[in-house]
Amino acid sequence: MKKTVSLLLAGLMLMLTLSACSGNSGGASGSGGSEGAENSGTTNSSGSGGSQEVTVWAWDPNFNIAALKLAKERFEAKHQDITVNIIEYAQDDIIQKLNTGLNSGTTKGLPNIVLIEDYRAQNFLQAYPDAFRDMSDVIRSDDFAEYKIGPTSYDGKQFGVPFDSGATGLYIRTDYLEQAGYTVDDVTNMDWKQFIEVGKKIKEVTGKDMLTQDPNDLGLIRVMAQSAGSWYLKEDGKTPNIADNPVIKEALETYKAMFDANIVKMNSDWSQFLAAFNNGDVASVPTGNWITPSVKAEASQSGNWAVVPIPRLGGSADSVNASSLGGSSWYVMNMDGQDAAASFLAETFGSDSELYSALLEQIGAIGSLKAAASGSAYEKADDYFGGQKIYADFAKWTEEVPKVNYGLHTYAIEDILVIEIQNYLNGKDVDSVMRDAQTQAESQLQ
C-alpha cells in the first residue's frame, strides 16, 4: 500500500512539475504576458483552440519596446489566436544570452524573435546560419533602404527584417549660427573641414564648443567612413582594412583636427552627452536621427535648432552628405513557433506603413521601409526645428546612405583603435597609428 501511495504521489509531483515548466512565470520586465525571461521562447503554443505565443527580446523601453507595443496591438487585433510577449533586456544581456544559447547547440530558452544591432548581425548569421529563419519568402528586401540589406542578409538569403533607420544628420543651433554670422544654408551639404571652420568661429563668438565627444566611442569615425562607402574591413567582411585605407586616414585626420581646433567638449558617458546639448554647451550634434526626442526634451530651445545633411569627407570623391549610425533589425529564430513569429514581423515591421506613421508620431522612430516615407506623418512641419519637415528630410537621406559591409569585427577593431587614436591625439604619427592598428587587428582577428 505504501508503495502504491508513493507511486501516486510521485506521479502527481511529476504532473505538477511538468505543468509548472510549461506554463508562464513572472519576473521579467516586459508586456503582453507574464512569461518569464529565463523560459521565454520555450513556450510557443498554449491554451485551447490552437492559440500561440510569440516571444520577443529587445532593449530600450522608450524606443524599441515602445515600437513593439504598437506593433503587438495592431497584430493581435487581427490575430486573436496569437499572443505577443515582449521581454526587455539590455542589449549586452541579449548578446550574451544569444551566444550562450547558440553555443550550446540549442534554441531552448531563446525567444522566437530577437532584435540585433546591424553592426553585430553578421557575427550571428555567419556563425549560426541554421539558427535563424530565412525571411525571403515573407518580405521583399527591395522594400527597404538598400544599405540595411547587407547587414541583414547572408549567403543570398534575407534573414533580418530591417527596422529603424540610423540615417544621420547634423543637428545645429540656429541662434549660435546667426551670432557667428552664418545661416543654415551656409552649413548645408558642407564637408568636415568647413564644419571645423564654422565651429572655430562659433567658439570665438559665443564661447560654445561645436560638438561633444566621448573618446571611447568612435561613432563619428564610423559615420565618416560609411559616408565614403568604406569600413574597417574589406568587402569580405573579415580582412582588416585600416593601413593604407585613404578614407580611414582622412577620418582620423579630421577627428584630430577637431580636437586641435579646440571645438570639442569631452564627455564620458551618455548622460554627459545629452547634457552637453540640452544645457546649450555645444552648437551641434552630428549623429543618428534617433537623437531627435532627446534634443526636443529641452523645451526652452524650441525654434533654435535645425537639421542639415551630415558633412562629407572633402578629400574623398566618393563621400556624400549621408551616412548611418546605429540601427537594428528583427530576426526570427529557427524553432517551434517560427511561422507565427514570421507572420507577426511580415505584417507589422515588414510592410505596415500605417504602423511606421504611428511610430513616427508617437516615439519619433524613423523606419527603413521605403513605403513608409510617403506617409503624411513625414510631411508634418516640426515647430521645434523652426517648421522644418525633418522627417521627410531624414527619409530622403536614408535612401542616400552608402551600403557597406560591417562584417564581423567592427567593435573588436574599435577596441584597438580607441587606444591608437589616443596615441594619435598625443602626437603619434597617423601612418604609424594605422599600421599598428592593422597589425594588431590581423594578429587578433585572423
N, C-alpha and C positions, 0 to 999 in steps of 0.2 A: 504493500500500500504506500509506504514511504517513497519507494522508487517511482510509483505511478504519479504521486503528487509532485515529486521532484521534476519528473519529465514534463508535467503540465506547467509547472512554474517556469521551467527553462524555456518551454515553447512560448509562454506568454511574454517573458522577458525579451526573447528574440523578436517577437512581433512588435513590441514597443520600441525596441532599438531600431528596427527597420523603418518603422513609422517616423521616428524622430529624425533619422537620416534623410528620408525622402521629403520631409516637409520643409517649410520655410523657418528660418531662425532670425532673430533680431540682431542688433548690434552694429549694423553698417550704416554709414552716412549715405543716404540716397532717397529716392522717391519711387512711387508707383508700386510699392510692395515691400514686404518686410523680410525679403530673402537676405540671409546673412552673407557677408562679403567672402568669408572663407569657403562657403559652399556654393557661391554663386556660379552659375554655369553648369552645375551638376544636375539641376532640375530643369528640363526643357519642356516637359508637358506634365500637367497635373489636372486634377478635378475631373468632373464628368463631362460627357459630350465632346471629348477630344480637345479641350481647351489647352492652350500652350502658353509658355512663359519664355520671354526673350530677355536675357540679362546683358546689360551694357556697362562697361567700365569707362570712365572718363574723369578728367580733372577740371578744376576751375568752376566753382558754383555760379559765378556771375556771367560766364560766357558759354562754355561747352555744356555744362549741366543745364543751364537755362535753355539752351537750344534744344537739348534732348527732351526737356519737359514739354516744349511746344510741339515737337515732332510726335512725341508719345500721345499727346492729347488729340492731334489730328488723326493719327493712325488708329488708335483704339476706338475712335468714334465710328470707324468703318469696319473694324475687325474686333468685334466684342468677344471673340473666342481666343484672342491673343492679348496677354498682359506683358507690358514692357517694364522691366525692373531696372532702375538706374542706380548704379553704385558709384559713389565718388571716392576716388583715391588721388593722392598726389601723383604727378607724372612719374617721378622717380620710383614710387612704390609700384606703379603699373609695370614699368620696365623690369623691375626686379622680379615681380611675380610672374610675368610672362616668361622671362629667361629661366626661372626656377622650374616652372611647369613644363615648358617645352624641352628643357634639357633632360627632364625625367622621362621623356618619350611618351607623355600622355597629356591629353587636354582636360583631364579630370580636375575640377576646381577652377577652371578658367571660364571666362564669360562667353556668350555667343557672339558679342560684338565688342571690339576694343578700339579706342582712339589711340593713334600712334602719330607722333610728330613726324613731319615729312623728312627731316634730316636723319631720322633713325629708321625709317621704314625699310630700306634695303638690307639693313642688318638682319631683320627678321625674315624678310621674304627670301633672301638668298640662303640663310642658314636653315630655315624651316619652311620651305615652299609647300610641303604637303599639309602644313598645319592651318593654312588659310584657304578659304573658298574662292575659287575663280569666279569673279563677278561679271565676266564678259557677257554672260547670257542675260543679265538683268539691267545693266546700264550701258550707255554708249560713251566711250571715252571722248569722242568728238564733242560731246555736250558740255565739256568742262574746259577751263583755261588750259592751254597746251602745256604750260610749264609745270602743272600739277601732275601730268601723266607720267613723266619719267620716274619720280619717286614712288608712285603707287602701282607701277606695273613691273613685271619681271618675266623673262622668257616668253615674251609675246602674249602674256595674259594680264588682264586688268584685275588686280586683286583689291585695290582700295577704292572706296567711294570718296573722291575729293570733297573736302569740306570748306573750311574758311580760307579766304584769300589773305595771304601775307603781304599783298602789294604795299609798297612803301610810298611815303610822301614826306615832304618837308613841311612840318607844322611850324609856322613862323609868326612872331608877334608883329602885327602891322604898325602898332604905335611906336615900337622901337625902330622899325624900319624908317618911319617918317621922321623921327628925331634925327636919324643919321643921314637923312636926305635921299632915301630910296623909296621906290614904290614896289608893289607886288610884281608888276611887270618886269622890274629890274632883276628879280630873283627867280623868274620863271624860266625853266629849261637852261639853267646855268650849269657850269662844271664846278668841281670841288675847289679849284684854285680861286674862282670868283667867289665861292662861298666863304673861303678864308678871308679874302679881302673885305667882303661885306662884314664879316664878323669882327675884323680888326677895327673897322670904322664904328660899328655899333659899340664895341668895347670902349673906344676912345670917347665917344659922345655920351653914352649912358652909364658906363661902368659895368654893364652886364656882359657876362660871357655868352658866346654864341651857342654853345651846346654843353651837355653834361655827358661824361663817360665814366664807366667802370673799367679800369684797365684789365680786369679779369674776364670781361665779356667782349668778345670780338665780333659782335653782331654787325658793327659798321663795316668791318673788313669784308664780311660775307656779302653785305649789300653792294659794296663797290665791285667785288669780284663778279657777282651774278649780273650786274648791270652790263658787263662786257662779255657775258656768256662764258665765264671761266670759273674754275673752282680749285680747291686744294688738291684735287685728284684728277688724273687723266680721264678720258672718256670711258675707260673700262670700270671706273668707279673704285679702283683698288690701288693703282700705282700713284704714289705721291708726286705732285706736280708743283713744287714750290721753287726750287732753284731754277734759274733761267726762265721763269714764268713772268713775262713783262707786265701782265695785269696785276699779279700779286705784288710785284715790286712797286708799281705805281700806287697801289692801295696802301702799302706800308709807308711809302714816302709821303703820301697825302696825310695819312694818320699822324705821322710825326710832325708834319708841317703845322697841323692844328695845335699841337702842344707847344711847338716852338713859337707860334704866334700869340701864345698866352690867351687863347679864347675858349679854353676847356675848363669847365668846373668839374672836379673829380667827385665821384660818388662810389660808395662801396656796397650798396645793396638796392633792392627795388624801391624801398620806401624813400631813400635819399634821391633816387632817380625821379620819382614822382614829385617830391618836394621841390626839386630844382626848378621845374616849370610852373607848378602850382603856386609857388611863392614868388614867381616873377624874376628868378635869379638868372635865367637863360633866355635867349631870344628865339631859339628854335629847337625843334625835336625831330631829327631825321630818323624815322622808324616805321614800323608796320602800322596799317590802319587800325589795328586792334587797340591802339592807344587813345582813339577818339573819346571814349567815355571818360577816361582818366583826365584828359585835357579839359573836357567840359565840366568836370567835377568842381572846378573853381569858378563859381558863378560870377564873381566880380570881374573876371576877364572877358566876359561875353562881348563880342564885337571887336575884340583886339587880336583875333587870330585869323589866319588864312592857311590854306594848304596848297602847295605847289608841287610839281613833279620833283622827285629826288634828284639831286645833282648827279652828273655823269663824270666819268674819268676823262679828262681832256686829252690825255696822251694816247688814248686807245680809240682807234677809228670805229671799233665795234661797240663801244659803250653807248648806252642810251639812257634817257631820263626815266627809267623804270627799273624796278628791282623788287625783290621779295625778302621778307624777314619773318621767320616763323611759319606758322600754318601747319595744319594736321589733317588727317583723313581717317575714315572709318574702315574697319576690317572685320570680316565675318570668319569666325573660327570654324574649321572643318570638323564638325562634331554634330551630335544629335541636336535638332532644332535649327540647323543652318538655313533651311528653306524659309522658315518663318522670319528669321533674322534678315535674310536677304530681301524678303518682301518688304520688311519694315524700312530698310535703307533705300530700296529702289523707289518706294512710294513717297518717301519724305526727302531726305537729303539728295537723293539721286535724280529727282525730277520735279519736285513741287515748288514752282515759282512763287506761289502764294505764301508758302512756309517761309521762303527766304525774305519776302517782303515783311512778314511779321517779325522775323529775326532782326531785320534791319531797324524796324521801327521801335521794337521793344528792348533790344540789347545792343544795337549798333554793330551786329555781325554781318560782314560782307562775305558772301559765299563765292565759290568759283564756278557755279553753274551759270553758263553763258545766258540762258534764257531768263534768269532772274534779273539780269541787269536792265531789262526793258520794263520792269515793274514801276508803277507810279511812285513807290516809296523812294526810288533812286533819284527821282526828279525834284524832290522837295528841297526848297532852299532852307539852309540852316542859319538862323539868326546869330547863333554863337560865332559863326565864321563869316559874319558880315553879309549873310544872304547867299553865300556860295553854295552851289549844289555839289557838296564834297563827295557824296556817294556816287553820283554819276561820274565824277572825275576819277574816283578810285576804280570804278568798273571799267573805265576806258584804259587806265594804266595797267590794270590786271591783264588785259589782253596783250599788252606790250612787253610783259616781263620775259626776258630771255630764258630759254629752257636749258638747264644744266643737269648733270648727273651728280647728285650729292654723294652717291656711293656709300661706302661702308665706314669711313673713318673721319667724318667731319669733326666730331668732338675730340677724338684721340689726337688729331693733328693740332687742334686748337690748344690742347693741354701743353703741347710742345711750343707752339707759337706764343702763348701767353708769356712764357719765360723769356723767349728770344726777343720778343718785342720790348720787354722791359730793358733788356741789354741794349737794344737798338736806341731806345729813348735816352739811355745813359751814355751813348757815344759809340757803340759798336757799329761797324760798317754794315750797310744794308745787304750787300752781297754776301758778306760772311754770315749774317743772320739767316739768309735764305739757304745758303749751302749747309749750314749746321742744322737747320730745321729739317732739310731734306734728308741728310744723313741719319738723323735720329728717327725720322719717320720710316725710312727704309729699314732701319735696324729693328724697330719695334713692331712694324705692321706687316712685314713680308716674311 
